[in-house]
Amino acid sequence: SSLSPNEIKTLLIEVLMSLDKVEGRSWRKRRQLGGSLNKVPLDFYPKVYGILERTPRIKVFGSTLEQYPLIDDMSSQDMTFSLKVEETLQDIRLPEYRQIVVELLIVIHTVLQRNREVEFRAGIDLDELINDALSLCQQQPP
């Protein structure tokens, strides 16, 4: 039987991720793989929408997702919204960086869900957050 493109992608991800466990790939290799495959969790786009409901913009790698008109014109389940998010992520050249951005957005959504009083009035600059996190990690003794 022939597989649909989505079934092939799913199968490829399963095979490559199982190789990951066998071969003990590093965090960087795992993120390169996830980013190369444009892999995001099933509820990723609604989570990004939820973040945009609480901040005026999300900036990453020179692109910006503006709260308005996006959340006025689209719903969290709207395919057009998902495409706008992907348009923003497509400019990221390094697949592992793209994957870190995806993971960071999920973390931000979780923080916002657990802390209703938190908001980002000036917007969220993902590159700045990643650079700050990297600086903090580099300051830690090995």
Contacts in CASP RR format, 6 or more apart in sequence:
PFRMAT RR
TARGET T0000
AUTHOR 0000-0000-0000
METHOD contacts of the structure
MODEL  1
SSLSPNEIKTLLIEVLMSLDKVEGRSWRKRRQLGGSLNKVPLDFYPKVYG
ILERTPRIKVFGSTLEQYPLIDDMSSQDMTFSLKVEETLQDIRLPEYRQI
VVELLIVIHTVLQRNREVEFRAGIDLDELINDALSLCQQQPP
3 11 0 8 1.000
9 37 0 8 1.000
12 37 0 8 1.000
13 34 0 8 1.000
13 37 0 8 1.000
13 39 0 8 1.000
16 33 0 8 1.000
16 37 0 8 1.000
17 33 0 8 1.000
19 25 0 8 1.000
20 29 0 8 1.000
20 30 0 8 1.000
20 33 0 8 1.000
25 33 0 8 1.000
28 96 0 8 1.000
31 95 0 8 1.000
31 96 0 8 1.000
31 99 0 8 1.000
31 100 0 8 1.000
32 95 0 8 1.000
32 96 0 8 1.000
32 99 0 8 1.000
33 39 0 8 1.000
33 95 0 8 1.000
34 95 0 8 1.000
34 99 0 8 1.000
35 95 0 8 1.000
35 96 0 8 1.000
35 98 0 8 1.000
35 99 0 8 1.000
35 102 0 8 1.000
36 95 0 8 1.000
38 86 0 8 1.000
38 89 0 8 1.000
38 98 0 8 1.000
39 99 0 8 1.000
39 102 0 8 1.000
40 102 0 8 1.000
41 47 0 8 1.000
41 106 0 8 1.000
44 85 0 8 1.000
44 102 0 8 1.000
44 105 0 8 1.000
44 106 0 8 1.000
45 76 0 8 1.000
45 77 0 8 1.000
45 81 0 8 1.000
45 82 0 8 1.000
45 85 0 8 1.000
46 76 0 8 1.000
46 77 0 8 1.000
47 105 0 8 1.000
47 106 0 8 1.000
47 109 0 8 1.000
48 58 0 8 1.000
48 65 0 8 1.000
48 85 0 8 1.000
48 105 0 8 1.000
48 109 0 8 1.000
49 71 0 8 1.000
49 74 0 8 1.000
49 75 0 8 1.000
49 76 0 8 1.000
49 81 0 8 1.000
50 76 0 8 1.000
50 109 0 8 1.000
50 112 0 8 1.000
51 58 0 8 1.000
51 105 0 8 1.000
51 108 0 8 1.000
51 109 0 8 1.000
51 112 0 8 1.000
51 124 0 8 1.000
52 58 0 8 1.000
52 65 0 8 1.000
52 67 0 8 1.000
52 70 0 8 1.000
52 71 0 8 1.000
53 67 0 8 1.000
53 71 0 8 1.000
54 112 0 8 1.000
54 118 0 8 1.000
54 119 0 8 1.000
54 120 0 8 1.000
55 67 0 8 1.000
55 119 0 8 1.000
55 120 0 8 1.000
55 121 0 8 1.000
55 123 0 8 1.000
55 124 0 8 1.000
56 66 0 8 1.000
56 67 0 8 1.000
56 68 0 8 1.000
56 120 0 8 1.000
56 121 0 8 1.000
56 122 0 8 1.000
56 123 0 8 1.000
57 64 0 8 1.000
57 65 0 8 1.000
57 66 0 8 1.000
57 67 0 8 1.000
57 123 0 8 1.000
57 124 0 8 1.000
58 64 0 8 1.000
58 65 0 8 1.000
58 88 0 8 1.000
58 105 0 8 1.000
58 123 0 8 1.000
58 124 0 8 1.000
58 126 0 8 1.000
59 65 0 8 1.000
59 123 0 8 1.000
59 124 0 8 1.000
59 125 0 8 1.000
59 126 0 8 1.000
59 127 0 8 1.000
60 88 0 8 1.000
60 89 0 8 1.000
60 92 0 8 1.000
60 101 0 8 1.000
60 125 0 8 1.000
60 126 0 8 1.000
60 127 0 8 1.000
61 91 0 8 1.000
61 92 0 8 1.000
61 97 0 8 1.000
61 101 0 8 1.000
61 126 0 8 1.000
61 127 0 8 1.000
62 91 0 8 1.000
62 127 0 8 1.000
63 87 0 8 1.000
63 88 0 8 1.000
63 91 0 8 1.000
64 88 0 8 1.000
65 84 0 8 1.000
65 85 0 8 1.000
65 88 0 8 1.000
70 81 0 8 1.000
70 84 0 8 1.000
74 80 0 8 1.000
74 81 0 8 1.000
74 84 0 8 1.000
75 81 0 8 1.000
89 98 0 8 1.000
89 101 0 8 1.000
89 102 0 8 1.000
92 98 0 8 1.000
92 101 0 8 1.000
97 130 0 8 1.000
100 130 0 8 1.000
101 126 0 8 1.000
101 130 0 8 1.000
104 126 0 8 1.000
104 129 0 8 1.000
104 130 0 8 1.000
105 126 0 8 1.000
108 124 0 8 1.000
111 118 0 8 1.000
112 118 0 8 1.000
112 119 0 8 1.000
END
